[in-house]
């Protein structure tokens, strides 16, 4: 019996021999009566059982959930999006003369189908969906990665302000990082939506590819990144509130993972409305700057971003920075829907 007990003890203290097939399958190693959370690679090296594979899967889930939610919502609010863009940039458009400028949201909605056809409400929407899929998906994916950096080890109840600041930082950094990759698509979407020509002969661009090619030939890569600096400033402010306040509000609820969809929507709607209004002047300036690409000589209205801010305030008044802002609030309903839909989709992927 003593020998048997000794044999059993010896067996517990030493790892069992593991075949090559078992090592390839990632068999767990028993040490000291406990199963170690380590696995053996096919080459015999010991590594974490949950490694890069789980991180990659999480990234893909974030990417798909955010992208699908964004594509659906942007298509739904495309008409409002185009109205907002036209009101923002009409003063800087060569196609819209002073006597033909839109007087407001209602005037714009009434005239667009009469002058350009019903389908024109979705002009530039395909480019918007193509642009928005990677933009939103990357925002959500990078947001979680930045949260690990800014919020690692932070207790949201004991360190509220640090938790809040970390959410602001992660949201802003995610938006700025994503913008670096997809800005030319955002630029093209704006120019296509601002194109008010009725037929093919009156249109400035025939499509997404034509827009990018023409601007690149005219101004080079710089033309496709016109207004980038002010865009980064605006996107940081917007995304900081968009992600930061939303995550903070949900995080302070008793059970953040089981929030009723109506409550989530109300929080998201409030966040998107406030974030949109705060960052709207930056959005107006960046889109005015986008309208400068492809112009030469006297056709150039603004010498730079600062000159654009100054001329808008001087020539049009401070209200001009908020042209189309109310339609942006309505459009924000789609943004709120993205946040809620993203959380719902992640439950099934």
N, C-alpha and C positions, 0 to 999 in steps of 0.2 A: 504493500500500500504506500509505503514511504517512497519507494522508487517511482511508483505511478504518480504520486503527488509531485515529486521532484521533476518528473518528465513533463507534467502538465505545466508546472511553473516555468520550466525552461522554455516550453513552447510559447507561453505568453510573453516572455521577455525577448524572444528572438523573432524577427519577421519570418513569415513562412516563405518558402521558396516559391517564386512566381514564374510561370512559364512565359515564353516569349509572346505567345498569343494573348495571355492575360495582361501582360504589360501593354500590348498594343491596344487592348480594350480599355485601359485606364483603370485597372483594378486597384481598389483601396488597400493600403498596407496596415496590418494590425500591429500595434506596438503597445506593450504594457497594458493590454486589455482594452485599449481604446482604438477606434478607427480614426486614423489620421486623415485630415482633409487634404491629402496630397495624392497625386496620381503619377504614374510612370508613363513617359512618352514612349513611342515605339523604339526610340534610340536608347532607352534606359534612363534618360535624364528625368529628374523629379521636378514637377511644376505644379502650379495651382490648378485645382479642378475647375474652378470658375475663372476663366481668363479672358483672352481677347475675343473668343467666340461669343461670350455673353455680352460683352461691350458692343461688338459689331451688330449683334441681333437687336440690342436695345436702340442703337443708332438708326438701324433700318426701320424699326417700328415707329420711332419718332418721325423719321423722314416721310414715311408713307401716310401715317395718320394726319400729320400736319398738312402735307401736300394735297391729299384728297379733300380734306375739309375746306382748304383754301380755294381749290378749283371750283367746287360746288357753289360756295358762297359768292365768289367774285362773278361768276356767270349770272347769278340771280340778281345782283345789284349793278350789273354793267350799265344799264341806261342812266342810273343816278350818277355813276362814276363819270360817264362822258359829259353829262351836264355840268358837273363840278369842274372838270378839266377845262371845258370851253369857257366858263365864266372866269376861271383863273387866268387863262393865257390869251383871251381874245384881244386885249390891248396890245399884245406883242405879236399878233398874227398878221402876216401880209395879206392873207385871204379875206380877213374880216375887216372891212373899212369902218370908219367911225360911225357912218350912218346905218350900218348893218349890225352893229354890236347888240348883243342880247341885253335886255333890260333887267332880267332876273331869272329865277328858276322857272317860273311858270311860262314866261315868254320863250325861254329856251326849249322847254318841253313841247310847247305848241308848234314852234317853228321847225324844229329838227325833222319831224316826219313829213311836213309840207315841202320843205326845201331839199331834203336829202333822202327821204323815204324812211319807213318804219325800221327796216333792217339796219339803218345807220346808227340806231341807238347802241348797237353792239359792235360798232366800228372800233377795231383795235382790241376787241375782246379776246380773240384767239391769241394774240401776242401777250395780252394780259395774263391769260391762263398759263401760257408757256412760261412767262416770267414769274408768275406768282407761285407756281408749284415749287420750283427750287427755292425761291425766296422764303416762303413761309415754312417749308419743310426744314430748310437749313436754320432758320431762326429758332424753331422749336428744338431741333437737334442740338445746336450749339448752346442754346439756353441751358439745357440740362448739364452740359459739360462745364459751362462757366459757373453754374450753381455749385458744382463740386469744388471749384477753385475758391469762390467767394463765400460759400456758406458751409464749408467743411467744418464740422465740430461746433457749429453755432446752434444754441438752444433758442428756438423762436419765442418761448415764453419767458425765459430769464434774460435774454439779450435781444429784446424786441427791436431796438433801433439799429443794432448791428445786422439783425436779420432783414429788416426793411432795406437798409443800405445795400446789403448783399444782393437782394432781389433786384434793386434798381440797377446795380452795376452789371449783373448777369444779363438782364434784359437789354440794356444799352449796348453792351459788348457783342451780344448775339446779333442784334440788328446791324451794327456797323460792319461786323465781319462778313455777314451775308451780302451786304450791299456791294462790297468790293468785287464779288464774283458776278453779280447779275445786273449791275448798273446799266450796261449797254442795252439790255432788254427793257429795262424800265424807261430808258430814254426813248427807245423806238416806240414803245407803247404810248407814251405821251404825244409824240409827233403824229402817230397814226390817228389817235383820238381827236387831235386838234385839227386834222385835215377835214375841211368842210366842203370840198369839191363834190359835186353831185355825180357826174359821170367819170369814166376812166380818163378822159382828156382834161378834166378840171382838177383831178386829184393830184396832190403833190407827190404822193408815194402810192404804188400799187399794192404794197404789202410789207410784211416784216423784213424779208430779205432785201427788197428794193430799198427800203429806208436805210438799213444798216450799210449797204453797199454805197449808196449815193453820198451819205454823210462821211463815210470813211474815205472815199475818193476825194471829197471836197476839203475836209479838215483833218483827216487822219484819225488816229485813235483818240486824240485830244477832243475831237468833236463829239465822240460817243460818250465822253465823260464830262461834258459841259455841265457845270453846276454841281459837281461831285462833292466839293468841300462843304457847301451849305447843306447838301443832302445828308452828309454824315452827321452834321450838327443836329439837324432836325430828326433824323432817325434815332439818334441816341436819346433825345428827349422823349420822342414818342414811344419807342420800345421800352424805355426805362419805366414809363408809367403803364404801358400796355401789359408787360409781363410782371414788372415789379409789384405794382399795386394789386393786380389780380391775384398773383400767387400769395402775397402777404395777406390779403383779405380772406382767401380760402384757407390759408394756413392757420389763421386765428380762430376758425370755426371748430366746434367740438370734435367733429369727425370729418376732416377735409376730403377723405376718399369716398365718402357716401353723402354727398351734398345733392339735394333735390335739383333737378335740371332747371326749374324755374328760378331758384335762388342763384344758381350759377349764371343763368342768363342775365338776371338783374345786375349782378356784380359786374359781369363782363360788359354789359351795355353802358353802365356808368363809367367804367374805366376807359372804354374806347371813345366815348363822347368827350370826356375831359382831356384825354391824351391828344385827341385829334384837334381840339380847339387850341390847346397850348402850343402845339407844334405847327399849326396851320400857316402862320406867316413864313416860316422856313420853307414849307412846301410850295407856297406861292412863288417865292423868290427862285427856288431851284427849277421850277417848271418854266418860269420866264427865261432863265438862263438857257434851258434846253432849247428854247425857240430860237436862240441866236445861232446855233450850229447851221452851217451851210450858207450863211450870209456873208456878204463882202462889202467893204467900204461904208457908204452912207446908210446901208440897210441895217447895220449893227446898232441896236438901240442902247445896249449897256456895255461899258468897258470892262466890267467885272462885277463880282458879287456885291461889293460895297456900293458901287455906283448904282446897281439895281435897287438895293434897299433905299438909297437916297432919292432916286428919281421917282420911284413908286410913291414914297411918302410926300414928295414935293409936288408932283404933277397930278396924282390921283387921290391923295389923302390917305390917312391911316386905315380907313375902312377898306381900301383896295386890297390890303393884305388878307382880308377875310372874305373876299368874293367867293361865293360858292360854299361858304362854311356850313350853312344850314343843310345843304344837300350832302355835305360831308358827314353831318351828324346822322342823317338817314342812312347813308352808306355805311356808317359805323355799325349799324345793326348787323351787317354782314360780317364785320370784324368780330362782333360779340358772338355771333353764331359760330365762327371759326373756333374760338376758344372753347365753347361748350361742346361742339361737335368733335373737336380734337380729343377731349377727355372721354367722350363716349366711345369713339373709335378705338382708343387705346385699350378699352376693356375687352375688345374682341380680337386684337392682333398681338 
